[in-house]
């Protein structure tokens, strides 16, 4: 099924503070909440068999409050339900996929209605190079007909060959890497001057 949901760029303020969030709007047809990322992204991901990947995405409720994702063709139930999140609470619902294994699913509150949703998935033997984002129904399903007015805001999609999500890595439509995250504390600022006497 080809995704038929539409996107509007620069439709809201992202967690970065810039007006760069994308609005996904469902169509009023069967599978109308489905947006197929690999049909519009120039550098489609290539997934290796029996390999673990983590997808992360910042998402915010708009006129709809449920979002689902699929990382590879088999990461769905036989009834076309995805792992999904309630963007009003951050609650995450895990599925048992037709192949492969969903290792972990979660969400982190980033304020102002934004959640960073994450799912870690180990591919089966014959993975496909596709990923979907969907406005799902109350069961996490994509096989339904939306009213055509449902929408969510998204930003910062990231797919990594890793068992956890790293912090957001800005890209320009191509894969990117960066140095490991490093925490730094200026001790002189936080600790008072010490004096020692005999």
Buried (B, 14 or more C-beta within 10 A) or exposed (E): EEBBBEBEEEBBBBBEEEEBBBBBBBBEEBBBBBBBBBEEBEEBBEBEEEEBBBBBBBBBBBEBBBBBBBBBBBBBBEEBBBBBBBBEEBEBBBBEBEBBBBBBBBBEEBEEBBBBBBBBBBBBEEBBEBBBBBBBBEEBBBBBBBEBEBBBBBBBBBBBEEEEBBEBEEBEEEEEEEEEEEEEEEEEEEEEEEEEEE
